[in-house]
Amino acid sequence: MLNFKDISYDSVKEIEPYLKNQNYRLCDYTIGCLVMWAGYFKYQYCINDGMLYVKGSSSSDSTDVTFTVPVGYGDFKESVLLLRDFCLEKNIPLTFSAVPEEVLPALKSILRIRVEKLENWSDYLYDSSDLSTYKGKKFHRKKNHVNKFIKNYPDFKYERISKDNIEQVKEFFRTYERNVEKDSDLFRYEEKMVESYLDNFFIFDFPGGAIKADGKVVAFTIGEILNDTLYIHVEKAMREYSGSYETMSLYFAQDMVNDSIKYINREEDLGDEGLRKSKRSYNPIALLDKYYVEVLGD
């Protein structure tokens, strides 16, 4: 039977190979998101017969659990049926969350299910060439913001996050935290985990970039490359440095994008109107919907 254990930084190397054997392009199936949100959603994982199983909960009730769809090198149908048997043995309902739309037909062919779209959790997907060039009329405002930033801060420079500048990035983020209002538990947790990300940055094989102006860090990004997609897990900038967000996004994309990186995923807006407006302003080519699936009895 399946034996689950907590997801932590120590889990990264064990979990990563299984996540690489899928291409849903959803942030929920990246090691960066799993580690970042492990504490909030109480993520645990199990590896069995070549498949990775992840379960989580948003409450203190041990029976209130949900799973992502199994991924890896084994048989998908058998892995779903194994989860069904696991839940029957534990006397808990089998539910899936963050289910990619393309997986729904397979689940329907295996089990009787009820499907519900997860509002506010769709990932924003972009053409990598768009965000690494800002070419065309639709990016005119973005390009203007970058040009204004370059004009105002001619001494600015872009750097990859490294052991030489990680302490400066941490110092920037401490200042950023003091000046940003945290109006929900979700956002307060995210800020805490960004600190942890920076403290453990070199455990991951993640790319990161920083913008410096006036001799200090004014913006930084942490991403993850999985197959043909670059995921933006963290992006922070000082708004008083007008154009810093647009400049950070452009220079990081230029640094990371190559012939094998076709897409950039800037993740979900969580129903926050400010985030929604920002993500839409970068002209997504698709919204990747996610679904909640409840397995019904026979």
N, C-alpha and C positions, 0 to 999 in steps of 0.2 A: 504494500500500500504506500501511498505518498507520504513522505515525511518532510514537512516544511520547516525552514529556518529563516531567520531575519536577514533582510538585505542590508548590507553595510558596505563600506569601502573595501573590506576584505573579500567581498563577493565579486568584485568587478571582473577579474580575470577568468573566473569560472563561468560567469553568465554571458559575457560578451560574444563568444563564438556562436551561441544559439540565436542571439538577436541578429547576427549577420546573415542568417539563413532565412530571412524574410525581407520583403520589400514593400511593406504597407505604407511607408513614409509617414507614419504617425509618431509623434514624439513619445507616446506612451510605450513604444517598443524600442526605446533607446536606453542604454545603461545610465546616461546622464539624468534622465527624468526619473528612472526607477530609484536611483540613489538619492536624488534631491528630495523626492517626495516620500521616501520610505518611512520616515517618522510620522508624517501627517496622515498617510493612508495605511499605516501599519503593514507595509508590504513584506511578504515572505515569499520564498521561492523553493522549488524542488526540481531536481533533474532526474528523469526516469526514462529509460529506454530511448535516449537520444532526444528527448523533448524537455523544454523548459516550461514549468508551470509557475505562474505568479498569482498570488491571492492578496487581497487587501480588504480594509474596512475603514469606514469613516466614523465609527462609533466604538464605544467600549464593550458592546455586546459581542461576545465571541461567536455567536451564531449569525451575526450580520456580516457575512463575507461575500465577496464577489471576485471573479477571476478575469484575467485577460485571456485571450485565446492562446492555447499552447503553440509554441514555435520551436523549430529545431529541425532535426534530421530524421525523426521517426514518422510513424503513421498518424495523420491528423485525426481520422475517425476513431482509431483505437485510443488516442489520448483523450478525446472528448468523452468517450464511453468510460474510460478510467476515472475521469473527474465525476461523472454521474454516479459511479459506484462508490467513490470516496464520499460524496455528499450523502448518499443513502446510508452509508455506514455511520456517518457522523450525525445523521438526522437533521441535516440543514438543507435549505433549498439551493439548487444550482443556478447561479446567475453569472452572466458575463458582462463586463463593462469595457468601454473603449474598443468595441468590436468594429473592425473595418467593414465598410459596406460590401466589399468584394467577398467577405467571408460568410455573409448571411446565407447565401444559397447552400453552401456546404453544411452549415449548422442545421438548416431546415431539412436537409436530406437525411440527417442523422437523428434528430430529436424534434419533438413538438415544442414550438417556442412562441413566445410573445416578444415583439420587437418594439422598442421605443427609442426615438432619436434623442441624443443627449444635447439639449440646447445649450448654447454658449461654450461648448467644448470643441467645436470644429477647429482644426488646424489650418492656418493660412499657408498656402503653398505658392511659391514664386518661381519664375524662370530665372535661373542663375545668371544668365547673360544680362537680364534687366537690372538686377541689383548690383552687378559688378561694373556697370557702365553708366547707368542713369541716362541712357540715350533715348531720344524721342520726346515728342511734345508732352506725353503723359508724365514725364519725369522732370519737366521744366522747373517746377518749384523746388524739387529736391536739389537739382543742380545749382539753382540760385542760392540755396541755403549753404551748400558746400563752398561755392565761390565766395560768399560773404565771410564764412569762417576763415578761409585761406587768406582773404584780404585783411581781416582783423587780426589774425594771428600768423603772420608770415613765418614765424619761427617754429610753427607746429611740426610735429613729426609723428609718424605711425611706427609702432614697434610691436613685435610679437611678445606676448607675456613670457618671461623667462626668469631664471633665478636672479638675474641682474636687476629686474624691475618689479618683482612680485611684491616687495614690501611697499613700494610706492603705490601700487594698485590697491593694496590693503588700506593704506593711509587715505587714499581717495575715497574708498568705499565707506570708511568710518565717518568721513565728513559728509558724504552723500546721505548716509543713514540719519544723521542728526538733522538734516534739512528736509527730509521727506516725511510726510504724514502717513502713518500706517493705520488705515481705517478698517481693517478686518484681520481676523486670525490667520486667514490664508496668506495675506501679504506680509504679515509679521513673521510667519513661518518661513516664507520665501527669503526674506532679508537675512534671517538667522542661517539658513542653508547656504546662501551666497557666501557668507563669512566662512562657513565650513568648507565650501568648495575651494575657496582661495587658500585655506589652511592646508588642504589636501590636494592641491592642484596637480602636483607631479605624480600622484598615484594613477591618474588618468593619462591616456595618450590623447588628450584633447588639445585642439588649437585655441589660442586666445590672442587677442590683440588689444592694444591700448593707444590712445591718442594723448600726446603731451602738448601743452601750450603754456606759455609763461613759466616754463621750466618744471611743470608738474603734470601729473596725470589728470585729465579732465573727462575721460570716457574710457570704458573698456568693454570687451565682449568675450564671452566664453562660448565656444561652439562644440559641435561633435559631427564628425563625418561618418556616415553609415551608408555603405553602398553608393548610390548615385545622388545622395542628398546631404546637404549641409544643414544642420539644425542649430538654431540660435537659442541656447539655453539661458544665457544671461546677457543683458545689454543695459548698461547704466551710463549716464552722462550728466554733466552739470548744465542745466538749462540756461544759466546766466551766460554760458559760452554759446551764444546763438549759432545754431548749425552743427553743434557737436554730435548730436544723435545721427543726423544724416551723413556727416563725415565719417563717423565711426562705422556705420553700416556699410558705406561704400568702400572704404579702404580695407575693411576686414574681408568683404566679399572678393575684392580684387586680389587680395593675398591668397585666398583659399581656393577660388574657383579655377578649375582646369577642365580638360576635355571630358573627364569622367564624372564631374559634378554637374548634373543637369538641373537640379532643383535646390531651392533654399526653403526650409520650413521655419517660420517665425512663431510657430505654436499658436495656442488659443488666446481668446480675449477674456474668457471667464465672465462675460457679461458686463465688463467694465467699459463704459462708453469712451473714456479716454484712450484705452488700449485699442478698442475697436476702430476708432477714427484713425489712430496711428497706423495700425496694420493695413487698413483699407487704402491709406494714402500711398502705400508702396505697390499698389496695383497687383494684387494676387491673381494668379491664373486659375486657381481652384480653391475651394473650401473643402477640406477633407472631413466629412462628417463621421461621427462616432456614434455607436449604438449601445443601448442597454438591452440585454437579452435575458429573458426569464424562461427557464426550462419548465414546461408544464408536465403534469402527471399523465400517465397513460389513459 
